[in-house]
């Protein structure tokens, strides 16, 4: 408890509800400062306010931090907090009872939503959930045929983003995802469809607008969870799941998804260079523990000739070393934990493969596509909703343009500050400085 809350308690005063029922630091800033970063911006003020209030309802419904409806009403409606502007505006428009019922329903929906996501009370729990998903991805053997290798890169890129976001929920558009994977936009779209169908991805909100990507959530599919549980216990899962899942036989030979995410977008691992297979093999190597081609074949499910050909290219470019039939990671790429990419070494390998600048050209092409799409949307909006001149309803000569004096008595009592939209002033209304004053108020 803070010193300010203790001083209030000694004086017999109850502290604010956000101090008595603690929120996370980000949620408390959202309540006391408003959406200063524009995270919940919508198409208009009403949508932005609803999103902001829904986010606060979810923050007040987390396990161990559940607010009562009375606390929620007090913080948003009866306290001048910047985060409660939409709730107070709703009270002014539709009354106190309607606003309280609306906030109560939003709080109940948020509590039901939070109950279906498991108990995650902080960043450590969220990182533990990400580590569980990463272990499941690394324990499976992803076949090259059928897009398994591309899906492996997709999950590796998303796991890296989830580490930065601090949870399995993340927001990313298809073009930045393709740039992180080092592949084409259409390839990333097809991979998203396969992963969503298999249950690895859940689309929570479709991206819209210029700066809003699609919001996704990573999860372990139920067939994968059951398959890994049977593999750890030594049982044979019968019947086999629809995807014919396979686990890596040797737990020491696996593709490190964090290392794969670091190198797969580099020009050296473009499709015409070392490719996805080279990136996966490099992510399996270690600087001290050598692996045989057979072990690498089991870890990546690549064909033995593909493994041999890719390893020869990695050794020729100085990315891997071969000693007595075992392959090691080059010391130039070694870090505290396995692979640590060195841009100079990888750039030299890209020059030898002739793929230098491929990634930059892809990013420039994506930037042109975004600009063309935004221009097309603006032109379509202008064609559908052309700007038409508004008719002038107040004719010339009614008001003196220099003094503002009313010259035509027939317009007495009208607000003519906007000639295209004159407004009749009810008796007792306070006119604006540049409008015609009714006779009753002039007297």
N, C-alpha and C positions, 0 to 999 in steps of 0.2 A: 504494500500500500504506500502511495506517495505521501510526502510530508504535507502537501496541500490538503489531501483527503483527511489525514489525521487531525490537522488543525480544524477542519470543518466539523469532524466528529466531536472534538472537544468542546466546540462552541454550540453543539446540538444541532448543526445544520447538516442535512443530507447532501452528499456530493452528487455531481452529475451522474447520470446512468452509465455513461461510457467509462467512468472511473470506478463505479461500483461493480459493473459487469464488464470486465476487460475485453477489448477487441484486439485484434492484431494491429501492428503499427500502421500498416498500409490502410486497413479498414478505418482506423481512427482518423487518419489524415483525410480519407475520403469523406467521412462524416463532418469533420470540423473545417475542412478547407474546400470541399467540393471536388469536382472532376477537373482539376487544373491541368492534367496531362491529356485530356481528351480521350481517355480509354473507352468511355461509354458514349461517345458521340453518335447520334443517329441522324436521320434525314431531316428532323425538325426538333424543336425544343421539347415537344411532348414525348417523342420517342427517346430522346436523350435522358429526360427526367425519369421515365419509366425504367430504363436500363440501369440508371444510377440507383434508384430505389430498390430494384431487384437484387443488385449486387450487395447493397447494405443488408437486405433481408437474408441473403445467403450467409453473409459474414456473421450475422447475429443468430444463426441457426447451427453453427458448427458444434460438434460434440464437446461438452464441457463449457460452452459459451452461449447456451440457449437463453434468449431473451423472452420475456413474457410480452404479450401484445400491448399491455399497458406501458411497459418500458419503451417499446418500439414507437408507440404513439407519442409518448412524452418527448423522445429525442428528435423526432422528425416533424411533428405537427405543432407541439406546444413549446418548442425551444427554437430560437432563431439560428439554427445550424445551416451552413451553406449547403450541406448535403440533403437537407429536407425541403428545398424550395419547391419541388414538384408536389410533395404531399401537402404543403401549405396552400399552394395554388389550387389543388384539388378541393381542399376544404372551402376556399373562397367561392369556387364555382358551384359545387354540388352539396355543400353542407358538411357539418362535422360528422354526422352519423355515417354518411356515405364514405368519407375519407377513412374513418376508423375501420369500417368493414373491409374496404379495399386493402388497407395495409395489413389487416389480420389475415386475409386470404393469401396475400403475397408471402407473409411470414410462414403460414402453414405449408404452402407449396415449396418454399425454400427448405423447410425442415424435412419434408418428405424426400426432396431431391438430395439433400445432404445425407439422409439415412441410407440411400442406395449406393453411395460411393465409398463405403468403408470409413473407418475412423482414422482420419489423417488430421492431427492437431497441430502440425508444424512442418517446417522444412525437412527435419530428419526423417519423419515418417514418409514424406513424399519422395525423398531420395532413396529410401529403402524400397519403395514400390517400383521406382525406376530401375534399381539394381536387380530386382526380381525379374522384371521384363527383359533386361539385358541378359541375364543368365539363361532365360528360356530361349532367346534368340541365338545365343552362342552355343547352346547345347544341341541345337538341331543342325542337321546337314542339309544345306540348301542346294538342291540340284540346279545345274545350269539350264537344262531344258525346261521349258514352260515358264521362264521368267523368274526362276527362283533366285538366281544371282542378283538380278535387278531389285527384287523385293528385299533381298538381304541388304543392299546398299540403301534402299529407301528407309528401312527400319534403323540402320546405323545413323543416317542423317537426322532422323526424327529423335532418336535417343540423345544425340548431342544437343539438340535444341531443347529437349525436355530437361537436361541437366542445367542449362542456363535459365530456363523458365522456373525450375523448382517444382515440377509436377508433371504428371502424365498428360495434362491438358496443354495444348500448344496451338499456336496460330501460324500458319504458313500458306503462302500461295504456291501455285504449281510451278511458276517460273523460277522463283528462288529455290524451290525444292530441286528442280532439275539442275540448277547451277551447283547446288551442294552435292548432288549425286554424280555430276559429271556426265550427264546424258541429255537427250533431247526432251523437249516438253511433252511430246506425245508418248514417249517411253515412260515418263513419270506418271502421266495420267492413267495409262494402262496398269501400271504397278499399283497405284492407289485403288483402282477398281478391284484388282485381285486381292489385295490385303483387306479391303473392306468386306469383300465377300467371304474371306476366310475367317474374319472376326478379329484380326489384329488392330484394325482401325474402326473408330466410331466417329461419324461426321456429326458434330454437335450443332454447328451453325455454318451456313453457306456464306462465303465471303461476298460482299457487295461494296460498291463504291471504289474510290481511287486508292485508298490506303488501308483497306480492310481485307485480310486474307481469310481463308476458311479455317474454322476452329475445329480441331481434331482431338481425339483422346485415344491413347495407346492402352491396350489391354492384352492379356494372355487368353487366347481362345480356350474354351472348355476342353475340346479334344486334345490340344497341346498340353494342357495342364494334367489331364488324365494320363496321357502317354508318357510324360516325364516322370510322373509319380510311379508308374509301373516300371519304367526303366531304372529308376533309382532303387526300387525294391527287388529288382531282378526278375520280375514277372513278365510274361508275354501277353501283350494286349490283344485279345481276340474278341470280336472281329476287329480288323484294323480300321482305323478312322478313314474317312473318305480321301484325305490328302496323302495317305500312305507315308506317314511321317517316319523319319529315321533320326536316331541320335548319333552323335559322334562317338565312335567306339572308344577312343582314348581321350580321357578328360584333359590331358595335357596338350593335345593337338586340337586347337579350335581357332577360329578366326576372331581376333579381337576387334569388336565393333567400334570401339573408340579409336583404335589405330586405323581401321578402315575408313572411318569418317574423316580422318586427318589427311589422307593421301588420295582418295578416290576422285576428288574434283580437280586434281592437278593435271596440267597438260601432259605430263609423262605417262599418265594412265588413261589417256584418251583412247577411243575405240581403235584408232589407227596406230597407237603406241603399244604400251604394255597391256592396256585394256582392263576390264573388270577382273579377269582371271589373274592378271599380274598383281593387282591391288589386293585381292583376297589372299594370294599366296604370300605376299610381303607382310600382310597383317598377321600371318601365322608364325613367322620366323622370330627367333630370339637370338641375341648376340652371344649367349653362352651355351645354350642347349640346342644342339643340332637336331634336325629332323630329316628323315629319309624321304625320298619321293613317294614311297608307299604310304607313309603317315600323312603327308600333305594331300595325297589323293583321297584318303579317308576323311580328312577334315573338310575338304572343299567339294568332294564328289565330282571332281573333274576327271576327264579321261587321262590315262597315264601318258599318252603322247602329248596331250596339251600341257600337262604338268612339266614334262621334260623340256618341251619347247619354251615355255614361259620362264622356267628356271634358268635356262641357258641365256635368255635375253636379260634377265635380272642380273646375272653374274657378269655378263659382258658390259653392262652399263654401270657396274660398280655398286649396285643396290644390295647385292647378296654375295656371299662367299661360299665356296664349296671346299670341304676338307674331308677326304676319305669317304666319299659318298654321302656325307651329311651336309646340309645347307644351313648357313647361319646368316643372321642379319648383319649388314655392313656396320662397322663401328661408327661411321659418319652419321648414321641414322639412329643410333642407339641413344636412349634417354634414360631417365630414372626408372621408368616402368615401360619396358619394351620399346615400341617404335616412337621416335621423336623426329618428325620430318625436318630435314634441312633443305631450305628453298634453293640454295646454290647447287646442291647435289641433284635434286630433282629437276631443276632447270637444265642442267647439263645433260641429264638423261633424256629430257624432252627434245633438246636440240639434236641429239644423236638419233632419235626416232622420227624427227621431222614434224613434231606436233606442237612446236612452240607457237603460242598465240591463239590456240584453238578455244581455250576457255574465255579469253577476252572477246573474241569474235562472237561467241555464244551470248555473252552478257550484252554486247552492243546490239545484237539482233533482238534480244528480249526487250531492251530499252526502246528500240524502234517499234516493236509490236505493241508495247504499252502505249506509246505516244499515238500511234495510229488508231488504236482502239478508243482512247479517250477522245480523239478528234472525231471519230465516227459517231460516238455517243452524243457529243455536243452538236454535231450537224443534224443528227436524227431528232434531237430534242427541238432544235430550231425549226425543222420542217414540220414536226407534229404540232408545236405550239409557237407559231410565229408571233412576234411582237407587233401588235396592232396599236395604232395611235388611239388614245382615249378621247372621246368627244368632249369638247368644251361646253359645259352646261351654263356657265355664267357668261353672258355676252359682254362685250366691251362697253364701257360707259357706265356700268353699274357702280364701280368703285374707282375713286381717283387713284391712279397708280403712284402718285407722289406723296399725297397726304393720307391716303387710306380712308378718306371721307366717303360715306355712302351717298351716292347721287340719285339712285332710284329707290323711292320709298317702298316699292313693292317687294324689295329684298330685305326689308327691315326684319331682324330676328334670325337671319341665316348666317351660318359660318361660311364665308366665301374665300377663305384663305387658300383652298384648293379649288381652282375653277372647274376642274373635271369632276369634282365630287362635293357639291354643297351639302351642308348638314344643318337641319333645323335644330335650334337650341331650345330645349325645354325651359319653361319659366324657372328661374333659380339656378340655371347652369352657369358655371364659371367659364367665360370665354377665354381663348388664347390671345396673346398680345397682338397678333396680326389678323384678327377676325373682326367682323362687324359687331358692334355692341348693341344689343336690343335696347329699345327705349326705356324699359323698366329699370334696367341696370344703369343706363346713362343718367337717369334722374337721380 
